Amino acid sequence: MKKFKIGVFGSNAKELDATVIDKAKQIGKELARYNIIVITGASSGVPYLVAYEAAKRGIEVWGYSPVNVIENQKRFAPNDDISIYKKIVFVPKNFLFSSNLEVSKKYRNVISTANCDTGIIVSGRWGTLNEFTNLYDMGKIIGVLTGTGGIADQLQVLTQKIHKRSKAKVLFNNSPKELVEKVIKELKTRAEQQTY
């Protein structure tokens, strides 16, 4: 059976409170109970905390960076241990906007969300909302960890107000353990349906 690729998307904010930090680490520990690959945007904050905890427990982590070479990655996330990444995918040097970090972040968002089977949203701001809409439009399974502030706590209302046909399934839960279990169960169900 192939390894599921689970993207983790959330706030890169330096002002994360202790509760969000703890819940992010719990997500990483819970993901490490499964034979998966964790995908992040190779950035600091929530995604890094989750990936670091998973990597410590032997889980393979891929980073989709908004920069184009390893030296720039070290400058982009100077306090992160990039050795946790088994693979880093960079923005192509010939990408028209590769010198514009803000545009390259959106390129990274599309590529990282396209390459995961599911995404987990923790806290987050506008960039995370962009990743959520990508996942939704691509018909992915999306786990949202509520009680973490930011966009994660607004998505339940938004998804009730904004209706769009999609194969996406959005799961809300405020428990890291329960959310990861629900996401994995839904992934397995979808994989079984695709084999018939």
Accessible surface in RSA format (square Angstrom, percent):
REM  Atomic radii and reference values for relative SASA: ProtOr
REM  Chains: A
REM  Algorithm: Lee & Richards
REM  Probe-radius: 1.40
REM  Slices: 20
REM RES _ NUM      All-atoms   Total-Side   Main-Chain    Non-polar    All polar
REM                ABS   REL    ABS   REL    ABS   REL    ABS   REL    ABS   REL
RES MET A   1   178.12  92.2  92.94  61.5  85.18 202.8  71.70  61.0 106.42 141.0
RES LYS A   2   131.67  64.2 109.23  67.0  22.44  53.4  96.94  87.3  34.74  37.0
RES LYS A   3    79.09  38.6  67.12  41.2  11.97  28.5  39.00  35.1  40.08  42.7
RES PHE A   4    14.53   7.3  14.31   8.9   0.22   0.6  14.31   8.7   0.22   0.6
RES LYS A   5    50.19  24.5  50.19  30.8   0.00   0.0   8.31   7.5  41.88  44.6
RES ILE A   6     0.00   0.0   0.00   0.0   0.00   0.0   0.00   0.0   0.00   0.0
RES GLY A   7     0.00   0.0   0.00   N/A   0.00   0.0   0.00   0.0   0.00   0.0
RES VAL A   8     0.13   0.1   0.00   0.0   0.13   0.3   0.00   0.0   0.13   0.4
RES PHE A   9     1.92   1.0   1.09   0.7   0.82   2.1   1.92   1.2   0.00   0.0
RES GLY A  10    10.77  13.3   0.00   N/A  10.77  13.3   0.00   0.0  10.77  24.1
RES SER A  11     5.40   4.6   2.87   3.8   2.53   5.8   3.60   7.7   1.80   2.5
RES ASN A  12    55.58  38.3  47.75  46.1   7.83  18.9  17.83  42.9  37.75  36.5
RES ALA A  13     9.74   9.0   4.49   6.9   5.26  12.0   7.77  10.9   1.97   5.2
RES LYS A  14   193.53  94.4 155.78  95.6  37.75  89.9 121.94 109.8  71.59  76.3
RES GLU A  15   129.54  74.4 102.84  77.8  26.70  63.6  73.36 141.9  56.18  45.9
RES LEU A  16    32.01  17.8  13.74   9.8  18.28  45.9  17.22  12.1  14.80  39.8
RES ASP A  17    85.29  59.7  75.38  75.0   9.91  23.4  41.74  98.2  43.55  43.4
RES ALA A  18    81.92  75.3  69.48 107.2  12.44  28.3  72.38 101.9   9.54  25.3
RES THR A  19    77.78  55.3  71.31  72.3   6.47  15.4  41.40  55.6  36.38  55.0
RES VAL A  20     9.41   6.2   9.41   8.5   0.00   0.0   9.41   8.2   0.00   0.0
RES ILE A  21    57.61  32.8  57.61  42.9   0.00   0.0  57.61  41.5   0.00   0.0
RES ASP A  22    73.84  51.7  71.83  71.5   2.01   4.8  20.24  47.6  53.61  53.5
RES LYS A  23    35.49  17.3  35.49  21.8   0.00   0.0  21.75  19.6  13.74  14.6
RES ALA A  24     0.00   0.0   0.00   0.0   0.00   0.0   0.00   0.0   0.00   0.0
RES LYS A  25    72.91  35.6  72.91  44.7   0.00   0.0  21.49  19.3  51.41  54.8
RES GLN A  26    63.33  35.4  62.59  45.7   0.74   1.8  22.08  47.0  41.25  31.3
RES ILE A  27     0.00   0.0   0.00   0.0   0.00   0.0   0.00   0.0   0.00   0.0
RES GLY A  28     0.00   0.0   0.00   N/A   0.00   0.0   0.00   0.0   0.00   0.0
RES LYS A  29    86.61  42.3  81.75  50.2   4.86  11.6  34.54  31.1  52.08  55.5
RES GLU A  30    27.91  16.0  27.91  21.1   0.00   0.0   0.67   1.3  27.23  22.2
RES LEU A  31     0.13   0.1   0.13   0.1   0.00   0.0   0.13   0.1   0.00   0.0
RES ALA A  32    21.11  19.4   2.47   3.8  18.64  42.4   2.89   4.1  18.22  48.3
RES ARG A  33   133.22  55.9  95.10  48.5  38.12  90.8  49.24  67.3  83.98  50.9
RES TYR A  34    45.74  21.4  38.18  21.7   7.56  19.7  36.75  27.6   8.99  11.1
RES ASN A  35   110.01  75.9  90.22  87.2  19.79  47.7  38.64  93.0  71.37  69.0
RES ILE A  36     2.98   1.7   1.81   1.3   1.17   2.8   1.81   1.3   1.17   3.2
RES ILE A  37    15.72   8.9  15.72  11.7   0.00   0.0  15.72  11.3   0.00   0.0
RES VAL A  38     0.00   0.0   0.00   0.0   0.00   0.0   0.00   0.0   0.00   0.0
RES ILE A  39     0.00   0.0   0.00   0.0   0.00   0.0   0.00   0.0   0.00   0.0
RES THR A  40     0.00   0.0   0.00   0.0   0.00   0.0   0.00   0.0   0.00   0.0
RES GLY A  41     3.86   4.8   0.00   N/A   3.86   4.8   2.61   7.2   1.25   2.8
RES ALA A  42     0.14   0.1   0.00   0.0   0.14   0.3   0.00   0.0   0.14   0.4
RES SER A  43     9.94   8.4   9.94  13.3   0.01   0.0   2.39   5.1   7.55  10.6
RES SER A  44    30.47  25.7  29.50  39.4   0.96   2.2  21.07  44.9   9.40  13.2
RES GLY A  45    14.29  17.6   0.00   N/A  14.29  17.6   8.33  22.9   5.95  13.3
RES VAL A  46     0.00   0.0   0.00   0.0   0.00   0.0   0.00   0.0   0.00   0.0
RES PRO A  47     5.76   4.2   5.76   5.3   0.00   0.0   5.76   4.8   0.00   0.0
RES TYR A  48    28.23  13.2  28.23  16.1   0.00   0.0  22.89  17.2   5.34   6.6
RES LEU A  49    36.63  20.4  36.11  25.8   0.53   1.3  36.39  25.6   0.24   0.7
RES VAL A  50     0.00   0.0   0.00   0.0   0.00   0.0   0.00   0.0   0.00   0.0
RES ALA A  51     0.00   0.0   0.00   0.0   0.00   0.0   0.00   0.0   0.00   0.0
RES TYR A  52    77.83  36.3  77.73  44.2   0.10   0.3  35.57  26.7  42.26  52.1
RES GLU A  53    10.52   6.0  10.52   8.0   0.00   0.0   0.25   0.5  10.27   8.4
RES ALA A  54     0.00   0.0   0.00   0.0   0.00   0.0   0.00   0.0   0.00   0.0
RES ALA A  55    24.52  22.5   8.48  13.1  16.04  36.5   9.00  12.7  15.53  41.1
RES LYS A  56   121.52  59.3  80.56  49.4  40.95  97.5  53.29  48.0  68.23  72.7
RES ARG A  57   105.98  44.5  74.46  38.0  31.52  75.1  41.55  56.8  64.43  39.0
RES GLY A  58    69.18  85.3   0.00   N/A  69.18  85.3  36.90 101.3  32.29  72.3
RES ILE A  59    21.08  12.0  13.91  10.4   7.17  17.3  15.11  10.9   5.97  16.2
RES GLU A  60    44.31  25.4  35.17  26.6   9.14  21.8  14.07  27.2  30.24  24.7
RES VAL A  61     0.42   0.3   0.00   0.0   0.42   1.0   0.00   0.0   0.42   1.1
RES TRP A  62    33.70  13.5  33.70  16.3   0.00   0.0  32.86  17.5   0.83   1.4
RES GLY A  63     0.00   0.0   0.00   N/A   0.00   0.0   0.00   0.0   0.00   0.0
RES TYR A  64     9.97   4.7   9.96   5.7   0.01   0.0   4.37   3.3   5.60   6.9
RES SER A  65     2.00   1.7   0.00   0.0   2.00   4.6   0.00   0.0   2.00   2.8
RES PRO A  66     1.34   1.0   0.00   0.0   1.34   4.9   0.00   0.0   1.34   8.4
RES VAL A  67    17.89  11.8  14.65  13.3   3.24   7.8  17.89  15.5   0.00   0.0
RES ASN A  68    35.18  24.3  27.55  26.6   7.64  18.4   0.76   1.8  34.42  33.3
RES VAL A  69    40.53  26.7  38.06  34.5   2.47   5.9  40.53  35.2   0.00   0.0
RES ILE A  70    61.71  35.1  59.24  44.1   2.47   6.0  59.24  42.7   2.47   6.7
RES GLU A  71    94.51  54.3  92.47  70.0   2.04   4.9  47.03  91.0  47.48  38.8
RES ASN A  72    42.53  29.3  40.90  39.5   1.63   3.9   7.10  17.1  35.43  34.2
RES GLN A  73     0.52   0.3   0.52   0.4   0.00   0.0   0.00   0.0   0.52   0.4
RES LYS A  74   115.71  56.4 108.67  66.7   7.04  16.8  60.79  54.7  54.92  58.5
RES ARG A  75   166.90  70.1 145.68  74.3  21.22  50.5  77.02 105.3  89.88  54.5
RES PHE A  76    45.10  22.6  16.77  10.4  28.33  73.7  25.63  15.5  19.46  55.7
RES ALA A  77     1.89   1.7   0.62   1.0   1.27   2.9   0.82   1.2   1.07   2.8
RES PRO A  78    97.71  71.2  67.60  61.6  30.11 109.4  70.35  58.1  27.35 170.0
RES ASN A  79   137.77  95.0 104.28 100.8  33.49  80.6  33.54  80.7 104.22 100.7
RES ASP A  80    20.04  14.0   6.08   6.1  13.96  33.0   1.31   3.1  18.73  18.7
RES ASP A  81    65.14  45.6  56.43  56.2   8.71  20.6  28.28  66.6  36.86  36.8
RES ILE A  82    35.85  20.4  29.71  22.1   6.14  14.8  29.71  21.4   6.14  16.7
RES SER A  83    92.80  78.4  58.38  77.9  34.42  79.3  53.71 114.4  39.08  54.8
RES ILE A  84    21.10  12.0   8.06   6.0  13.04  31.4  13.82  10.0   7.28  19.8
RES TYR A  85    18.69   8.7   1.04   0.6  17.65  45.9   0.53   0.4  18.16  22.4
RES LYS A  86   152.23  74.3 117.10  71.9  35.13  83.6  70.05  63.1  82.18  87.5
RES LYS A  87    87.09  42.5  80.40  49.3   6.69  15.9  51.35  46.2  35.73  38.1
RES ILE A  88    34.81  19.8  12.81   9.5  21.99  53.0  12.81   9.2  21.99  59.7
RES VAL A  89    48.03  31.6  43.46  39.3   4.57  11.0  46.73  40.6   1.30   3.5
RES PHE A  90    58.23  29.1  42.30  26.2  15.93  41.5  43.26  26.2  14.97  42.9
RES VAL A  91     3.21   2.1   1.44   1.3   1.77   4.3   1.73   1.5   1.48   4.0
RES PRO A  92    54.70  39.9  43.96  40.1  10.73  39.0  54.70  45.2   0.00   0.0
RES LYS A  93   143.99  70.2 122.97  75.4  21.03  50.1  74.16  66.7  69.84  74.4
RES ASN A  94   137.74  95.0 104.81 101.3  32.93  79.3  46.30 111.4  91.44  88.4
RES PHE A  95    48.24  24.1  37.32  23.1  10.92  28.4  44.31  26.9   3.93  11.2
RES LEU A  96   150.52  83.8 121.12  86.6  29.40  73.9 126.40  88.8  24.12  64.9
RES PHE A  97    93.06  46.6  91.19  56.5   1.87   4.9  93.06  56.4   0.00   0.0
RES SER A  98    26.20  22.1  13.85  18.5  12.36  28.5   0.00   0.0  26.20  36.7
RES SER A  99   117.98  99.7  77.49 103.4  40.49  93.3  56.14 119.5  61.84  86.6
RES ASN A 100    65.55  45.2  60.00  58.0   5.54  13.3  16.10  38.7  49.45  47.8
RES LEU A 101    69.07  38.5  61.26  43.8   7.82  19.6  63.46  44.6   5.61  15.1
RES GLU A 102   107.67  61.8 105.59  79.9   2.08   4.9  61.66 119.3  46.01  37.6
RES VAL A 103    52.27  34.4  49.91  45.2   2.36   5.7  52.00  45.2   0.27   0.7
RES SER A 104     0.15   0.1   0.15   0.2   0.00   0.0   0.14   0.3   0.01   0.0
RES LYS A 105    48.62  23.7  48.62  29.8   0.00   0.0  13.65  12.3  34.97  37.3
RES LYS A 106    89.33  43.6  88.90  54.5   0.43   1.0  74.10  66.7  15.23  16.2
RES TYR A 107    62.33  29.1  54.00  30.7   8.33  21.7  40.60  30.5  21.73  26.8
RES ARG A 108    20.95   8.8  18.77   9.6   2.18   5.2   2.87   3.9  18.08  11.0
RES ASN A 109     1.71   1.2   1.71   1.7   0.00   0.0   0.00   0.0   1.71   1.7
RES VAL A 110    70.00  46.1  70.00  63.4   0.00   0.0  70.00  60.8   0.00   0.0
RES ILE A 111    52.05  29.6  52.05  38.8   0.00   0.0  52.05  37.5   0.00   0.0
RES SER A 112     0.03   0.0   0.03   0.0   0.00   0.0   0.00   0.0   0.03   0.0
RES THR A 113     0.00   0.0   0.00   0.0   0.00   0.0   0.00   0.0   0.00   0.0
RES ALA A 114    50.75  46.7  30.81  47.6  19.94  45.4  31.96  45.0  18.79  49.8
RES ASN A 115    54.76  37.8  49.94  48.3   4.82  11.6   5.11  12.3  49.65  48.0
RES CYS A 116     2.25   1.7   0.00   0.0   2.25   5.3   0.80   2.0   1.46   1.6
RES ASP A 117    34.07  23.9  24.91  24.8   9.16  21.7   8.32  19.6  25.75  25.7
RES THR A 118     0.00   0.0   0.00   0.0   0.00   0.0   0.00   0.0   0.00   0.0
RES GLY A 119     0.00   0.0   0.00   N/A   0.00   0.0   0.00   0.0   0.00   0.0
RES ILE A 120     0.00   0.0   0.00   0.0   0.00   0.0   0.00   0.0   0.00   0.0
RES ILE A 121     0.00   0.0   0.00   0.0   0.00   0.0   0.00   0.0   0.00   0.0
RES VAL A 122     0.00   0.0   0.00   0.0   0.00   0.0   0.00   0.0   0.00   0.0
RES SER A 123     9.46   8.0   9.46  12.6   0.00   0.0   0.00   0.0   9.46  13.3
RES GLY A 124     0.55   0.7   0.00   N/A   0.55   0.7   0.00   0.0   0.55   1.2
RES ARG A 125   130.81  54.9 121.53  62.0   9.28  22.1  61.50  84.0  69.31  42.0
RES TRP A 126   204.04  81.9 197.88  95.8   6.16  14.5 168.07  89.6  35.98  58.4
RES GLY A 127    27.30  33.7   0.00   N/A  27.30  33.7  19.31  53.0   7.99  17.9
RES THR A 128     5.39   3.8   3.56   3.6   1.84   4.4   0.00   0.0   5.39   8.2
RES LEU A 129    36.93  20.6  36.93  26.4   0.00   0.0  36.93  25.9   0.00   0.0
RES ASN A 130    43.72  30.1  38.78  37.5   4.94  11.9  12.77  30.7  30.95  29.9
RES GLU A 131    14.29   8.2  14.29  10.8   0.00   0.0   0.26   0.5  14.03  11.5
RES PHE A 132    11.93   6.0  11.93   7.4   0.00   0.0  11.93   7.2   0.00   0.0
RES THR A 133    58.82  41.8  57.84  58.6   0.98   2.3  50.21  67.4   8.61  13.0
RES ASN A 134    19.19  13.2  17.50  16.9   1.69   4.1   1.66   4.0  17.52  16.9
RES LEU A 135     0.00   0.0   0.00   0.0   0.00   0.0   0.00   0.0   0.00   0.0
RES TYR A 136    48.48  22.6  48.48  27.6   0.00   0.0  24.93  18.7  23.54  29.0
RES ASP A 137    86.09  60.3  54.42  54.2  31.67  74.9  21.83  51.4  64.26  64.1
RES MET A 138    72.63  37.6  41.39  27.4  31.23  74.4  48.08  40.9  24.55  32.5
RES GLY A 139    10.28  12.7   0.00   N/A  10.28  12.7   5.20  14.3   5.08  11.4
RES LYS A 140    30.36  14.8  29.86  18.3   0.50   1.2  18.18  16.4  12.18  13.0
RES ILE A 141     0.29   0.2   0.29   0.2   0.00   0.0   0.29   0.2   0.00   0.0
RES ILE A 142     0.00   0.0   0.00   0.0   0.00   0.0   0.00   0.0   0.00   0.0
RES GLY A 143     0.00   0.0   0.00   N/A   0.00   0.0   0.00   0.0   0.00   0.0
RES VAL A 144     0.00   0.0   0.00   0.0   0.00   0.0   0.00   0.0   0.00   0.0
RES LEU A 145     0.00   0.0   0.00   0.0   0.00   0.0   0.00   0.0   0.00   0.0
RES THR A 146    25.59  18.2  25.59  25.9   0.00   0.0  17.98  24.1   7.61  11.5
RES GLY A 147    45.67  56.3   0.00   N/A  45.67  56.3  27.90  76.6  17.77  39.8
RES THR A 148     4.25   3.0   0.00   0.0   4.25  10.1   2.18   2.9   2.07   3.1
RES GLY A 149    30.01  37.0   0.00   N/A  30.01  37.0  27.52  75.5   2.49   5.6
RES GLY A 150    41.98  51.8   0.00   N/A  41.98  51.8  24.96  68.5  17.02  38.1
RES ILE A 151    21.69  12.3  18.69  13.9   3.01   7.2  19.79  14.2   1.90   5.2
RES ALA A 152     0.30   0.3   0.00   0.0   0.30   0.7   0.00   0.0   0.30   0.8
RES ASP A 153    57.33  40.2  35.11  34.9  22.21  52.5  22.32  52.5  35.01  34.9
RES GLN A 154    97.87  54.7  97.64  71.4   0.24   0.6  23.75  50.6  74.12  56.2
RES LEU A 155     0.86   0.5   0.86   0.6   0.00   0.0   0.86   0.6   0.00   0.0
RES GLN A 156    80.62  45.1  80.62  58.9   0.00   0.0  17.69  37.7  62.93  47.7
RES VAL A 157    75.62  49.8  75.52  68.4   0.11   0.3  75.62  65.7   0.00   0.0
RES LEU A 158    56.14  31.3  55.78  39.9   0.36   0.9  55.93  39.3   0.21   0.6
RES THR A 159    38.67  27.5  23.90  24.2  14.77  35.2  21.35  28.7  17.32  26.2
RES GLN A 160   119.99  67.1 106.35  77.7  13.64  32.5  41.90  89.2  78.08  59.2
RES LYS A 161   153.44  74.9 124.32  76.3  29.12  69.3  77.17  69.5  76.27  81.2
RES ILE A 162   115.40  65.7 104.72  78.0  10.68  25.8 107.67  77.5   7.73  21.0
RES HIS A 163   152.85  83.5 120.45  83.7  32.40  82.9  86.70  89.4  66.15  77.0
RES LYS A 164   119.45  58.3 103.34  63.4  16.10  38.3  79.62  71.7  39.83  42.4
RES ARG A 165   232.53  97.6 208.20 106.1  24.34  57.9  92.07 125.8 140.46  85.1
RES SER A 166    44.13  37.3   2.33   3.1  41.80  96.3  15.34  32.7  28.80  40.3
RES LYS A 167   177.59  86.6 161.37  99.0  16.23  38.6 112.41 101.2  65.18  69.4
RES ALA A 168    20.00  18.4   0.00   0.0  20.00  45.5   0.00   0.0  20.00  53.0
RES LYS A 169    93.29  45.5  89.47  54.9   3.81   9.1  49.04  44.1  44.25  47.1
RES VAL A 170    33.66  22.2  10.97   9.9  22.69  54.7  10.97   9.5  22.69  61.5
RES LEU A 171    25.17  14.0  22.65  16.2   2.52   6.3  25.17  17.7   0.00   0.0
RES PHE A 172    43.25  21.6  25.46  15.8  17.79  46.3  25.50  15.5  17.75  50.8
RES ASN A 173    19.85  13.7  12.51  12.1   7.34  17.7   7.93  19.1  11.92  11.5
RES ASN A 174    92.49  63.8  86.22  83.3   6.27  15.1   7.51  18.1  84.98  82.1
RES SER A 175    29.02  24.5  25.99  34.7   3.03   7.0  19.35  41.2   9.67  13.5
RES PRO A 176     8.74   6.4   8.74   8.0   0.00   0.0   8.74   7.2   0.00   0.0
RES LYS A 177   100.26  48.9  99.44  61.0   0.82   2.0  74.10  66.7  26.17  27.9
RES GLU A 178    89.07  51.1  88.25  66.8   0.82   2.0  24.50  47.4  64.57  52.7
RES LEU A 179     0.00   0.0   0.00   0.0   0.00   0.0   0.00   0.0   0.00   0.0
RES VAL A 180     0.29   0.2   0.29   0.3   0.00   0.0   0.29   0.3   0.00   0.0
RES GLU A 181    61.72  35.4  56.63  42.8   5.09  12.1  24.61  47.6  37.12  30.3
RES LYS A 182    94.78  46.2  90.26  55.4   4.52  10.8  56.34  50.7  38.44  40.9
RES VAL A 183     0.23   0.2   0.23   0.2   0.00   0.0   0.23   0.2   0.00   0.0
RES ILE A 184     6.32   3.6   6.32   4.7   0.00   0.0   6.32   4.6   0.00   0.0
RES LYS A 185   149.94  73.1 145.89  89.5   4.05   9.6  91.98  82.8  57.96  61.7
RES GLU A 186    34.61  19.9  34.00  25.7   0.61   1.4   0.56   1.1  34.06  27.8
RES LEU A 187     7.18   4.0   6.09   4.4   1.09   2.7   6.09   4.3   1.09   2.9
RES LYS A 188    92.21  45.0  91.72  56.3   0.49   1.2  47.16  42.4  45.05  48.0
RES THR A 189    52.30  37.2  51.38  52.1   0.92   2.2  34.27  46.0  18.03  27.3
RES ARG A 190    56.28  23.6  55.82  28.5   0.47   1.1  27.35  37.4  28.94  17.5
RES ALA A 191    27.66  25.4  23.12  35.7   4.54  10.3  26.19  36.9   1.47   3.9
RES GLU A 192   104.45  60.0 102.61  77.6   1.84   4.4  35.22  68.1  69.23  56.5
RES GLN A 193   121.28  67.8 104.62  76.5  16.66  39.7  40.86  87.0  80.42  61.0
RES GLN A 194   138.76  77.6 105.69  77.2  33.06  78.7  43.99  93.6  94.77  71.9
RES THR A 195   109.30  77.7  72.09  73.1  37.21  88.7  72.66  97.6  36.64  55.4
RES TYR A 196   218.53 102.0 156.03  88.8  62.50 162.6 141.43 106.3  77.09  95.0
END  Absolute sums over single chains surface
CHAIN  1 A     9927.2       8100.7       1826.6       5426.9       4500.3
END  Absolute sums over all chains
TOTAL          9927.2       8100.7       1826.6       5426.9       4500.3
